[in-house]
Amino acid sequence: MTTDPKPAWDVLGAAAAEAGVDTEGAQLIRDGSNVMYRLPGGIVARIGRPGTADTARREAETAIWLASQGIPAVQVIESLPQLVVVAERPVTWWHLLPPHRPATPAELATVLKAVHSLDVPTRPQLPLHNPFAGIAPRIRDATPINADDRDWLLQRLEQLEADYHQLEMNQGRFVLHGDAWQGNVAVPENGQPILLDLEAFSIGPRQWDLVQIAVDYTDFARLTDADYKSFLTAYGDDDITETPEFRTLADIQELRWVAFAASKAASNPNAAHEARHRIACLRGKKPRPWIWSAL
């Protein structure tokens, strides 16, 4: 199993000392794929996984580029050194968001429509979208998951990779957010929606940015009919749930969510329980609509 070479708190202290940033009273905001701390002076420290310095650098460049294109997004603090690497873990510095709420489906659709209308930039150099990135190692390293479930997940991954490459969808070169859900758009009380979590920005078929909210509607019943209709109306496109590629894209998205839970299972008993529940859903042991707890 892969482990971080240095805990996030120690990484923060070393990076802050190098950048001249005060960490007194630091508060943990999130401990996920990235670890985020709120610091004095309206600073947010974002600590990436080991070996992801290039991704962190591109994320900072993407934030600056989006601002230049008139799309409000979370912004780096350009007066601080971007980025600092400690024990192979990248640390970047961001402006703290004002008080906000998650986007409505219609607000998310409006932001995605604007992102998809952008010309592909030469800088930052956005990678081609790979919906399978990181799934296999997360499954293989998930030792708390029993061998039968782990083998089934890897076989499922192999089948979905084959299915995906057989899809005949519009493979246009669109700018993608890559992880498009309502929580990744922050809406302040007075102001425009702000796009968050820019590390998955890439180039690929825009259907990928539409499938996550569609899955929330079809498989999890997280949205009402009116919610989903408002998304379709604001985006101005046909319903992806009625297209031939929907089920394959939905299955890939759900496998990604399962792999993420499995990757947390070794260090978090709640994640281990949730991973087993999600696997049971995929294996047909639980009927839709499913209820999955956030991690």
Buried (B, 14 or more C-beta within 10 A) or exposed (E): EEEBEBEBBEBBBBBBEEBEBEBEEBEEBEBEBBBBBBBEEEBBBBBBBBEBBEBBBBBBBBBBBBBEBEBBBBBBBEEBBBBBBBEBBBBBBBBEBEEBEBBBBBBBBBBBBBBBEBEEBEEBEBBEBEBBEBBBEBBBBBEBBEEEBBEBBBEBBEEBBEBBEEBEBEEEBBBBBBBBBBEBBBBBEEEEBBBBBBBBBBBBBBBBBBBBBBBBBBBBEBBEEEBBBBBBEBBEBEBBBEBEBBEBBBBBBBBBBBBBBBBBBBEBEEBBBBBBBBBEBBEEEBEEEBEBEEB
